[in-house]
Amino acid sequence: MGGGGAFGYALAIVVLTPGYQLFQSANNTTALAEMPKERCGTVSGLLNLSRNIGLIAGASGMGWYLFSAAARASSPALSHRPSPPQCV
């Protein structure tokens, strides 16, 4: 894994956040422009729901990945499965 610490994290946030904001507003505007006015609330809610599900799934997946990587690094016994018992 790459280094960078807190500076790398802050730099990534500074670079990625404006791009995300610009994409999200343009994407929502385009999606809602094609909808009839009586459906805009429903479509906006579905866009928000799908974005939140993606954020939750991504955060959960990264948590699982980082935890499993830390467990493998701290305990060699966790990095491989034990062999099954042999019959005598």
N, C-alpha and C positions, 0 to 999 in steps of 0.2 A: 504494500500500500504506500501511497505517496505521503510525503510530509507536508509541512505547511502550518500545522497547528491552528491557533486562533486566527492568525493573519490570513492563512489560506481559506479558512471558513468565511471570514468577513469579506475577503475579496470575491469569493464565489457568490455570496449574497448580493454584493454591490453590483456585480456584472449580470447575474441572472434575473434579479427582481424586476428591473425596468423592462427587460425583454418579455418576461412573463406578463407584465401589466399591459404592454402594448399589444401582445398577441391576444390576451383575454378580452380586452375591450373591443378590438376589431372583430374577433370571432363572434362574440355575443351580438354585436351590431348587425353583422351579416346574417346570423341565424334568425334574429328577431325581425329583420327587415322583410323577410319573405312570408312571415306569418300574418294571418288576419288579426286585427286588433283584439278580438275577443279571446284569442288563444295565446297572447303574449305572456300573460301571467303563468300559464301552465308550462310553456316552453322555457321561460326564464327559470322556473323552479326545477325543471328537469336538467337544464344546463348546470345549475348550482349543485343539484344532487349528484350528477355524474362527476363533476369536478371534486366534490368532497369525498366520494367513494374512491376516486383515484388517489387523492392525497392520503387517505387512511390506509389504503392498500399499499401504497409506496412506503409510507412510514413504518407500517408493520413489517413489510418485507425487508427493509433496511435494518430494522431492529433485530429481526431473526438472523439476518446475514452477519451483522456485527457481533451478536452474541455468540453465534456458532463459531465464528473466526476466533474470537477471544477465548472460547472454551478449548478449541483445538490448540491454540498457542500456549495456553497455561497448563494443559494436561495432555501429555502424549497418549494416555490411555483412551481419551475421548476421540482421538483422531482416526481410529480404525475400529472396526467391529472385531470382537473376539471370535476365534474359530469355534465352530460347533464341537460339542464333545464327541469323542470317538468311541465307537462301540468296541468292546473287548471280545 
